[in-house]
Amino acid sequence: MAKNVTARIRNRQIVSRLHAGDEHAIAAAYNQAGDKYEAYADGDLQDPNSFQGQYAYGDRRIWAVLDDKLRTLCSKGARSIRILDLGCGPGTWLCRLVTRAWALGFTSITARGIDIADEQVRRAQTRSRNLAALGGVSLDFEIGDICTRLPEADESIDLCVCLYGVLNHIPRDRLPRVLAEVARVTCGDFVTAVRAVGSTPTIFVDAVEEARWFWYDRRASRLEAELQNGRRISFDFRLFGAAELKALAAAYFELKDLRGLDLFHGRFAGDRRWNPPSSVVSAQFAGELERLEELYCRDAEFVDHATHLLLEAAPRKRGAAVDNPKMTCVNSTLRLRLSDRCAHAASASPPEARDVNRQP
Ligand SMILES: C[S@@+](CC[C@H](N)C(=O)[O-])C[C@H]1O[C@@H](n2cnc3c(N)ncnc32)[C@H](O)[C@@H]1O
């Protein structure tokens, strides 16, 4: 029995090595998830701004940040905006952004979402038809790999988003180039959310209880799972520590904020399938959780235990020196401290920054 288990694990490790870097497996997994992915990730499909899904707390925090960025641009007199969504999935976030920008009075909105999962891109195209037909709106969803050079011109994007786990799927050795490319095309802000190293288990494409079994090979950064419907998924993903994310981004961006999303809500929410109704959180308890989230979301001891990490950044000015990342955060409330190892990783990265114009 023990021998069988060892053999199975060894086989999986071999499969893992063979598949490493296989973006087709990632695309296939999200394609097969179909509509269910959107319901799992974004909640109510009829009302995408109701923020009632499994990640409601994180969604609301991200939306507050993005909404603020649109309002700030608007208050500065901007009436034209260009938005890029990397790994847009079914397009929920880009549609939210375009809808809001239009409501705020932007008269020229150019928005593009790309994703390697063609079925999800098709879903985004279908759902956005009415939005794309609004006057002044140019909204496109395209199949594309964020590991390749982006067609956008230098410093042409006012807001670039890459939300919920996209960067978790990018092999470690490709991340600097992806971030360099984002920094090249962005003149405004970059907002990304990644799954944190201390988060609870996930199978990414659906709720974890939809898996008969799952297995995460941490060394190979590969997830294997079998869903209740018998479908198998197997793809690359790696989890991020806050210090690591900060060190990676600091080579290309001035960091504005880095915080944990959902340290407490997901764990304390109560599960209606299991807990008695009396243990499902009251409004008062939810309010208290919110207070705790704000208290600990930037605390070095807690941040890696969040479900996601939310990073806000602006590209470094061309030719600007990369300082010690401890000094680069413009948000004075950020209490993270990098380990020596991560500081070293950041200082080893700048040569990549000079590669931004080279074809990956
Ligand atoms: C967890 S989903 C998030 C989707 C969307 N950003 C959202 O928040 O709803 C991750 C997405 O990243 C996409 N993805 C993974 N690797 C990619 C790559 N190299 N280029 C483009 N998209 C990628 C997947 O196809 C998937 O749609």
The ligand as an SDF file (V2000), in Angstrom:
LIG
                    3D

 27 29  0  0  0  0  0  0  0  0999 V2000
   -8.0980   32.7310  -11.5490 C   0  0  0  0  0  0  0  0  0  0  0  0
   -8.4060   33.2580  -13.1940 S   0  0  0  0  0  0  0  0  0  0  0  0
   -8.7290   34.9990  -13.0210 C   0  0  0  0  0  0  0  0  0  0  0  0
   -9.5640   35.5760  -14.1440 C   0  0  0  0  0  0  0  0  0  0  0  0
   -9.9200   37.0590  -13.9850 C   0  0  0  0  0  0  0  0  0  0  0  0
   -8.7350   37.8950  -13.8840 N   0  0  0  0  0  0  0  0  0  0  0  0
  -10.8230   37.2610  -12.8050 C   0  0  0  0  0  0  0  0  0  0  0  0
  -10.3670   37.8300  -11.8150 O   0  0  0  0  0  0  0  0  0  0  0  0
  -11.9910   36.8480  -12.8680 O   0  0  0  0  0  0  0  0  0  0  0  0
   -6.8250   33.2120  -13.9190 C   0  0  0  0  0  0  0  0  0  0  0  0
   -6.8540   33.4960  -15.4140 C   0  0  0  0  0  0  0  0  0  0  0  0
   -5.5180   33.6560  -15.8700 O   0  0  0  0  0  0  0  0  0  0  0  0
   -5.4610   33.1720  -17.1840 C   0  0  0  0  0  0  0  0  0  0  0  0
   -4.0580   32.9590  -17.5400 N   0  0  0  0  0  0  0  0  0  0  0  0
   -3.1560   32.1100  -16.9690 C   0  0  0  0  0  0  0  0  0  0  0  0
   -1.9580   32.2000  -17.5670 N   0  0  0  0  0  0  0  0  0  0  0  0
   -2.0870   33.1340  -18.5430 C   0  0  0  0  0  0  0  0  0  0  0  0
   -1.2000   33.6700  -19.5240 C   0  0  0  0  0  0  0  0  0  0  0  0
    0.0600   33.2510  -19.6200 N   0  0  0  0  0  0  0  0  0  0  0  0
   -1.6660   34.6140  -20.3650 N   0  0  0  0  0  0  0  0  0  0  0  0
   -2.9670   35.0280  -20.3030 C   0  0  0  0  0  0  0  0  0  0  0  0
   -3.8540   34.5470  -19.4050 N   0  0  0  0  0  0  0  0  0  0  0  0
   -3.4310   33.6240  -18.5310 C   0  0  0  0  0  0  0  0  0  0  0  0
   -6.3060   31.9030  -17.1130 C   0  0  0  0  0  0  0  0  0  0  0  0
   -6.6930   31.4420  -18.3760 O   0  0  0  0  0  0  0  0  0  0  0  0
   -7.4690   32.3940  -16.2450 C   0  0  0  0  0  0  0  0  0  0  0  0
   -8.5290   32.8960  -17.0170 O   0  0  0  0  0  0  0  0  0  0  0  0
  1  2  1  0
  2  3  1  0
  2 10  1  0
  3  4  1  0
  4  5  1  0
  5  6  1  0
  5  7  1  0
  7  8  2  0
  7  9  1  0
 10 11  1  0
 11 12  1  0
 11 26  1  0
 12 13  1  0
 13 14  1  0
 13 24  1  0
 14 15  1  0
 14 23  1  0
 15 16  2  0
 16 17  1  0
 17 18  1  0
 17 23  2  0
 18 19  1  0
 18 20  2  0
 20 21  1  0
 21 22  2  0
 22 23  1  0
 24 25  1  0
 24 26  1  0
 26 27  1  0
M  CHG  2   2   1   9  -1
M  END
$$$$
